[in-house]
Amino acid sequence: MIKRITLLSEIISMGIKSIFSNKMRSFLTTLGILIGVATIISMISIIEGMNKSFKQSLENMGSSLIFISKYEPGVRIGRMPVELRRRKELKVSDAEAVDKLPSIKAASPYLSYFPDFKITYRGESTRGTVFRGTNYKFPHIWSLNIKDGRYFTEGEERSRAKVCIIGAKVAEALFPNIYPIGKQLVAGNRKFTIIGVLEEEESQIFGGEGFNNTIIIPYTTFMKYYPYRRWVYIIAKPVSPEMKDTAIDEIIELMRIRRKVKPNEKNNFSVFTQETFNTLYKQITGAAFFVMILIAGISLLVGGIGVMNIMIVTVKERTREIGIRKAIGARKRDILWQFLTEAVSLTLTGGIAGLIIGWGFSLIVKKLTSLPAAITPVAVILGLSMAIFTGLFFGIFPAMKAANLPPIEALRYE
């Protein structure tokens, strides 16, 4: 047993010495392996980050939400179909009608506007902030967590009050060292009094900002000051999760009547739930995973062919050494394991380098985006296993060629 361990250590030592004796050649040989493993590690870390972001997003939303939109949800490539572009916009009155359905606990219009003006407070300003318009029931629909202050009331909604609730990033940008409640931020040429500040959300679907960089105002105020700069959605919550299907049927029937859809025509609107986001998420991550496998597979294939070619050259260069080793008692399997170990050492070195690069890339993604990207044990094991497998698969032919060399012909080789 000790003899076998000693022999194995000698074989590994010889393989490593061979790698370091030709540093540039070894580096170029392992480059494909490096790229393949780095791709696997970085993509898995990003997908894992998206998984955490997605789960957190669903928790932030709440449960059993129903969304009503002019458009069909999904990923589109190219121009939007004419039928979708010609659909009528949803109206705020549609949300009010949905709110009165017996199966609905609460419904709210959800208006969005990306302003083209600065949002400031005494010289401080924000970037990329979004205006949202909702009704006073919205906190009972969406799981909003208010850190300071409160949400607006029904009376403030009816009076079109110039009040707002700001996200955590807006508060951080405008009021770094000031308590924001009661202060007035300036949005273009209008002032809004801050009555609430939301808690910071860790992550959102696909790394989005969520409500962190958002200013929420009553939808009536929104309609008064930004009547033509809006996208209207409706978000509803059923009386109970068990009533969700009933609520969807009632919403569809109501919307078909309100939008005058004939019995033989399909809906010119879309009603979907959080499960739709799950399907969309799987489409995106599935496509990303396919691209990852394709790039990594090509890189490992190129790297593996490079390893095989270099090992064949190495066998020719060391033919006389093989003959001497056989002449003093080395068996075929010793020669086989020597060159196979060298091939695996090459690919494993590339795999470790790819692991380090992939880890560095995941740190950059985590730093520059809101994705909690991180290296997982599964990614490490998969990446290094692929590197080892590549070395074994593409190294077996050169190793067998070396092991099967006749000792006498090997000794004669010049």
C-alpha positions as CSV (number, residue, x, y, z in Angstrom):
1,M,0.0,0.0,0.0
2,I,2.8,2.4,1.0
3,K,4.7,1.4,-2.2
4,R,1.6,2.3,-4.3
5,I,1.2,5.7,-2.6
6,T,4.8,6.5,-3.2
7,L,4.6,5.5,-6.8
8,L,1.5,7.6,-7.3
9,S,3.2,10.6,-5.7
10,E,6.2,10.2,-8.0
11,I,3.9,10.1,-11.0
12,I,2.0,13.2,-9.9
13,S,5.4,14.9,-9.2
14,M,6.7,14.1,-12.7
15,G,3.5,15.4,-14.3
16,I,3.7,18.7,-12.4
17,K,7.4,19.1,-13.3
18,S,6.6,18.5,-16.9
19,I,3.9,21.2,-16.8
20,F,6.2,23.8,-15.2
21,S,9.1,23.0,-17.5
22,N,7.1,24.3,-20.5
23,K,5.1,27.1,-18.9
24,M,4.0,29.0,-22.0
25,R,3.0,25.8,-23.8
26,S,1.1,24.6,-20.8
27,F,-0.7,28.0,-20.4
28,L,-1.8,28.0,-24.1
29,T,-2.9,24.4,-23.8
30,T,-5.1,25.0,-20.7
31,L,-6.6,28.3,-22.0
32,G,-9.6,26.5,-23.4
33,I,-10.2,24.6,-20.2
34,L,-9.8,27.9,-18.3
35,I,-12.4,29.7,-20.4
36,G,-14.8,26.7,-20.1
37,V,-14.6,26.4,-16.3
38,A,-14.7,30.2,-15.8
39,T,-17.9,30.3,-17.9
40,I,-19.5,27.5,-15.9
41,I,-18.6,29.1,-12.6
42,S,-19.6,32.6,-13.5
43,M,-22.9,31.6,-15.1
44,I,-23.9,29.4,-12.3
45,S,-23.1,32.1,-9.8
46,I,-25.3,34.6,-11.8
47,I,-28.1,32.1,-12.1
48,E,-27.9,31.4,-8.4
49,G,-28.1,35.1,-7.8
50,M,-31.1,35.3,-10.0
51,N,-32.7,32.4,-8.0
52,K,-32.3,34.3,-4.7
53,S,-33.5,37.6,-6.3
54,F,-36.5,35.9,-7.8
55,K,-37.5,34.2,-4.5
56,Q,-37.0,37.5,-2.6
57,S,-39.2,39.3,-5.2
58,L,-42.1,36.9,-4.7
59,E,-41.8,37.3,-1.0
60,N,-41.8,41.1,-1.4
61,M,-44.9,41.0,-3.6
62,G,-47.0,39.0,-1.2
63,S,-49.2,36.1,-2.3
64,S,-52.0,35.3,-4.7
65,L,-51.7,38.6,-6.6
66,I,-53.5,39.0,-10.0
67,F,-52.1,41.4,-12.6
68,I,-54.1,42.9,-15.5
69,S,-52.3,44.5,-18.4
70,K,-52.8,45.7,-21.9
71,Y,-50.0,43.4,-23.1
72,E,-49.2,39.7,-22.9
73,P,-46.4,38.9,-20.4
74,G,-43.3,37.3,-21.8
75,V,-40.0,37.8,-23.5
76,R,-40.2,39.3,-27.0
77,I,-37.6,39.6,-29.7
78,G,-38.1,42.2,-32.4
79,R,-41.0,44.5,-32.9
80,M,-44.2,44.1,-31.0
81,P,-47.1,42.6,-33.1
82,V,-49.6,45.1,-34.5
83,E,-52.5,43.5,-32.6
84,L,-50.8,44.2,-29.3
85,R,-49.8,47.8,-30.3
86,R,-53.4,48.6,-31.3
87,R,-54.9,47.5,-28.0
88,K,-56.7,50.1,-26.0
89,E,-55.0,51.3,-22.8
90,L,-56.4,50.2,-19.5
91,K,-58.3,52.9,-17.5
92,V,-58.2,53.8,-13.9
93,S,-62.0,53.2,-13.8
94,D,-61.2,49.6,-14.8
95,A,-59.3,49.2,-11.5
96,E,-62.3,50.8,-9.6
97,A,-64.6,48.3,-11.2
98,V,-62.4,45.3,-10.4
99,D,-62.2,46.5,-6.8
100,K,-65.9,46.1,-6.5
101,L,-66.0,42.4,-7.5
102,P,-67.2,40.0,-4.7
103,S,-64.1,37.8,-5.0
104,I,-61.6,40.7,-4.7
105,K,-60.3,41.9,-1.4
106,A,-58.7,45.0,-2.9
107,A,-57.5,46.3,-6.3
108,S,-55.4,49.3,-7.3
109,P,-54.4,51.0,-10.5
110,Y,-50.6,50.9,-10.9
111,L,-49.3,53.8,-13.0
112,S,-45.7,54.3,-13.9
113,Y,-43.7,57.3,-15.2
114,F,-40.0,57.7,-15.8
115,P,-39.6,61.4,-15.4
116,D,-37.4,63.5,-17.6
117,F,-36.8,66.1,-14.9
118,K,-34.5,66.1,-11.8
119,I,-35.8,65.2,-8.4
120,T,-33.9,67.3,-5.8
121,Y,-33.8,68.5,-2.2
122,R,-31.4,71.4,-1.3
123,G,-28.8,70.5,-3.9
124,E,-29.1,66.7,-3.6
125,S,-30.6,64.8,-6.5
126,T,-31.5,61.2,-7.5
127,R,-31.0,59.3,-10.8
128,G,-33.3,56.8,-12.5
129,T,-36.1,57.4,-10.0
130,V,-39.6,56.2,-11.1
131,F,-42.9,57.7,-10.2
132,R,-45.7,55.3,-9.2
133,G,-49.4,56.1,-8.8
134,T,-51.5,53.8,-6.6
135,N,-54.6,54.0,-4.4
136,Y,-54.7,54.0,-0.6
137,K,-55.4,50.3,-0.6
138,F,-52.1,49.3,-2.2
139,P,-50.3,48.4,1.1
140,H,-53.1,45.8,1.6
141,I,-52.3,44.3,-1.8
142,W,-48.5,44.5,-2.1
143,S,-46.4,43.6,0.9
144,L,-44.9,47.1,1.4
145,N,-42.8,47.6,4.5
146,I,-42.9,51.2,5.7
147,K,-39.8,52.1,7.8
148,D,-40.8,55.6,8.8
149,G,-44.1,57.6,8.5
150,R,-47.2,56.2,6.8
151,Y,-49.0,55.6,3.6
152,F,-51.5,58.2,2.2
153,T,-55.1,58.1,3.2
154,E,-58.4,57.8,1.3
155,G,-59.0,61.5,2.0
156,E,-55.5,62.5,0.6
157,E,-56.3,60.4,-2.5
158,R,-59.6,62.1,-3.1
159,S,-58.2,65.6,-2.6
160,R,-55.3,64.9,-4.9
161,A,-52.8,65.8,-2.2
162,K,-49.2,66.4,-3.1
163,V,-47.8,63.8,-0.7
164,C,-45.5,60.9,-1.4
165,I,-43.8,57.8,-0.1
166,I,-40.2,57.4,-1.1
167,G,-38.0,54.3,-1.5
168,A,-34.8,53.6,0.5
169,K,-32.4,54.7,-2.2
170,V,-34.3,58.0,-2.8
171,A,-34.1,58.7,0.9
172,E,-30.4,57.9,1.0
173,A,-29.7,60.1,-2.0
174,L,-31.7,63.2,-1.0
175,F,-31.6,62.9,2.8
176,P,-28.3,61.3,3.8
177,N,-28.2,62.9,7.2
178,I,-31.7,64.3,7.6
179,Y,-35.0,62.8,8.8
180,P,-37.1,63.0,5.6
181,I,-40.6,62.9,7.0
182,G,-42.3,66.2,6.5
183,K,-39.7,67.5,4.1
184,Q,-40.6,68.6,0.6
185,L,-38.7,67.2,-2.4
186,V,-38.8,69.1,-5.8
187,A,-39.9,67.1,-8.8
188,G,-39.5,69.4,-11.9
189,N,-41.5,72.5,-10.9
190,R,-43.7,70.8,-8.3
191,K,-43.2,70.0,-4.6
192,F,-44.3,66.9,-2.8
193,T,-44.4,66.4,1.0
194,I,-42.8,63.2,2.2
195,I,-45.1,61.3,4.5
196,G,-43.4,57.8,4.4
197,V,-40.1,56.0,3.7
198,L,-40.0,52.4,2.6
199,E,-37.6,49.8,4.0
200,E,-34.8,48.8,1.6
201,E,-35.6,45.7,-0.5
202,E,-32.6,43.4,-0.9
203,S,-33.4,42.3,-4.4
204,Q,-36.0,42.1,-7.1
205,I,-37.0,40.0,-10.1
206,F,-34.0,39.8,-12.4
207,G,-32.0,42.2,-10.3
208,G,-34.4,45.1,-10.6
209,E,-34.7,48.1,-8.2
210,G,-38.2,47.2,-7.0
211,F,-39.4,50.1,-4.9
212,N,-36.0,51.2,-3.7
213,N,-35.7,54.0,-6.2
214,T,-39.4,54.9,-6.4
215,I,-41.6,57.8,-5.4
216,I,-45.2,56.7,-4.8
217,I,-48.0,59.2,-5.0
218,P,-51.9,58.9,-5.0
219,Y,-53.0,57.9,-8.5
220,T,-55.4,60.9,-8.5
221,T,-52.4,63.2,-8.0
222,F,-50.6,61.3,-10.7
223,M,-53.5,61.7,-13.2
224,K,-53.7,65.5,-12.4
225,Y,-50.0,66.3,-13.0
226,Y,-48.9,63.5,-15.4
227,P,-52.1,62.6,-17.4
228,Y,-50.3,61.6,-20.7
229,R,-47.1,60.2,-19.2
230,R,-48.2,56.9,-17.8
231,W,-48.5,53.1,-18.2
232,V,-51.6,51.7,-16.5
233,Y,-51.7,48.3,-14.9
234,I,-54.1,46.9,-12.4
235,I,-53.0,44.8,-9.4
236,A,-55.7,42.9,-7.4
237,K,-55.8,40.5,-4.5
238,P,-58.5,37.9,-4.0
239,V,-60.4,37.5,-0.8
240,S,-58.4,34.3,-0.1
241,P,-55.9,32.2,-2.1
242,E,-58.6,29.6,-2.7
243,M,-60.7,32.3,-4.5
244,K,-57.9,33.2,-6.9
245,D,-59.4,31.2,-9.9
246,T,-62.9,32.5,-9.2
247,A,-61.4,36.1,-9.1
248,I,-59.6,35.6,-12.4
249,D,-62.8,34.4,-14.1
250,E,-64.8,37.4,-12.7
251,I,-62.1,39.8,-13.8
252,I,-62.0,38.4,-17.4
253,E,-65.8,38.5,-17.6
254,L,-65.8,42.1,-16.3
255,M,-63.0,43.3,-18.6
256,R,-64.5,41.7,-21.7
257,I,-67.7,43.6,-21.0
258,R,-65.9,46.9,-20.3
259,R,-63.7,46.6,-23.3
260,K,-66.6,45.5,-25.5
261,V,-65.0,42.2,-26.6
262,K,-67.4,40.1,-28.7
263,P,-68.1,36.5,-27.8
264,N,-66.1,35.1,-30.8
265,E,-63.1,37.4,-30.2
266,K,-60.1,36.7,-28.0
267,N,-59.2,39.0,-25.1
268,N,-57.6,42.3,-25.9
269,F,-56.0,42.3,-22.5
270,S,-54.1,40.0,-20.3
271,V,-54.8,38.6,-16.8
272,F,-51.9,36.7,-15.1
273,T,-50.5,35.7,-11.7
274,Q,-47.2,35.3,-10.0
275,E,-46.9,31.9,-11.6
276,T,-46.5,33.7,-14.9
277,F,-43.4,35.3,-13.6
278,N,-42.1,31.9,-12.6
279,T,-42.6,30.6,-16.1
280,L,-40.9,33.7,-17.6
281,Y,-38.1,33.3,-15.1
282,K,-37.6,29.7,-16.2
283,Q,-37.5,30.7,-19.9
284,I,-34.8,33.3,-19.2
285,T,-32.6,31.1,-16.9
286,G,-33.1,28.1,-19.3
287,A,-31.8,30.2,-22.2
288,A,-28.9,31.4,-20.1
289,F,-28.1,27.8,-19.0
290,F,-28.2,26.6,-22.6
291,V,-25.8,29.4,-23.7
292,M,-23.6,28.5,-20.7
293,I,-23.4,24.8,-21.7
294,L,-22.8,25.7,-25.4
295,I,-19.9,28.1,-24.6
296,A,-18.4,25.9,-21.9
297,G,-18.7,22.8,-24.1
298,I,-17.0,24.4,-27.1
299,S,-14.2,25.8,-24.9
300,L,-13.7,22.4,-23.2
301,L,-13.7,20.6,-26.6
302,V,-11.1,23.0,-28.0
303,G,-9.1,22.8,-24.8
304,G,-9.3,19.0,-24.7
305,I,-8.1,18.7,-28.4
306,G,-5.3,21.0,-27.5
307,V,-4.3,18.8,-24.5
308,M,-4.4,15.7,-26.7
309,N,-2.2,17.3,-29.3
310,I,0.3,18.5,-26.8
311,M,0.4,15.1,-25.0
312,I,1.0,13.4,-28.4
313,V,4.0,15.8,-29.0
314,T,5.1,15.1,-25.4
315,V,5.1,11.4,-26.0
316,K,7.3,11.8,-29.1
317,E,9.7,14.1,-27.2
318,R,10.0,11.6,-24.4
319,T,10.1,8.4,-26.3
320,R,13.6,7.6,-25.2
321,E,12.7,8.3,-21.6
322,I,9.8,5.9,-21.9
323,G,12.1,3.2,-23.3
324,I,14.5,3.7,-20.4
325,R,11.7,3.5,-17.8
326,K,10.4,0.3,-19.4
327,A,13.9,-1.2,-19.5
328,I,14.4,-0.8,-15.8
329,G,11.0,-2.4,-14.9
330,A,8.2,0.2,-15.5
331,R,5.0,-1.5,-16.4
332,K,2.5,-0.4,-19.1
333,R,0.1,0.8,-16.5
334,D,2.8,2.9,-14.9
335,I,3.5,4.7,-18.2
336,L,-0.2,5.0,-18.8
337,W,-0.9,6.6,-15.4
338,Q,2.2,8.8,-15.8
339,F,0.9,10.5,-19.0
340,L,-2.7,10.4,-17.9
341,T,-1.8,12.1,-14.7
342,E,0.1,14.7,-16.6
343,A,-3.0,15.4,-18.9
344,V,-5.3,15.6,-15.9
345,S,-2.8,17.9,-14.1
346,L,-2.9,20.2,-17.1
347,T,-6.7,20.4,-17.3
348,L,-7.0,20.6,-13.5
349,T,-4.6,23.6,-13.5
350,G,-6.7,25.3,-16.1
351,G,-9.8,24.4,-14.1
352,I,-8.4,26.0,-10.9
353,A,-7.4,29.1,-12.8
354,G,-10.9,29.2,-14.4
355,L,-12.4,28.8,-10.9
356,I,-10.5,31.8,-9.6
357,I,-11.5,33.9,-12.6
358,G,-15.1,32.9,-12.3
359,W,-15.1,33.7,-8.6
360,G,-13.6,37.2,-9.5
361,F,-16.3,37.7,-12.1
362,S,-19.1,36.8,-9.7
363,L,-17.7,39.4,-7.2
364,I,-17.7,42.0,-9.9
365,V,-21.3,41.2,-10.8
366,K,-22.3,41.4,-7.1
367,K,-20.5,44.7,-6.8
368,L,-22.0,46.4,-9.9
369,T,-25.5,45.0,-9.8
370,S,-28.1,44.1,-7.2
371,L,-27.8,40.4,-7.9
372,P,-26.5,38.4,-4.9
373,A,-24.2,36.4,-7.2
374,A,-22.0,33.9,-5.3
375,I,-19.9,30.8,-5.9
376,T,-21.7,27.7,-4.7
377,P,-20.1,24.3,-3.8
378,V,-22.1,22.8,-6.7
379,A,-20.5,25.2,-9.1
380,V,-17.0,24.4,-7.8
381,I,-17.5,20.6,-7.9
382,L,-19.1,20.8,-11.4
383,G,-16.3,23.0,-12.8
384,L,-13.4,21.0,-11.5
385,S,-15.1,17.7,-12.4
386,M,-15.5,18.9,-16.0
387,A,-11.8,19.8,-16.1
388,I,-10.8,16.4,-14.7
389,F,-13.1,14.5,-17.1
390,T,-11.7,16.5,-20.0
391,G,-8.1,15.5,-19.0
392,L,-9.1,11.9,-18.7
393,F,-11.0,11.7,-21.9
394,F,-8.6,13.5,-24.2
395,G,-5.5,12.2,-22.4
396,I,-6.3,8.5,-22.7
397,F,-5.2,8.2,-26.3
398,P,-1.7,9.7,-25.9
399,A,-1.2,7.8,-22.6
400,M,-2.1,4.5,-24.3
401,K,0.2,5.3,-27.2
402,A,3.0,5.9,-24.7
403,A,2.2,2.8,-22.7
404,N,2.2,0.5,-25.8
405,L,5.6,1.7,-27.2
406,P,8.0,-1.3,-27.6
407,P,11.0,-0.8,-25.2
408,I,13.6,-1.6,-27.8
409,E,12.2,0.8,-30.5
410,A,11.8,3.5,-27.8
411,L,15.4,3.2,-26.8
412,R,16.5,3.5,-30.4
413,Y,14.4,6.6,-31.0
414,E,16.5,9.8,-31.6
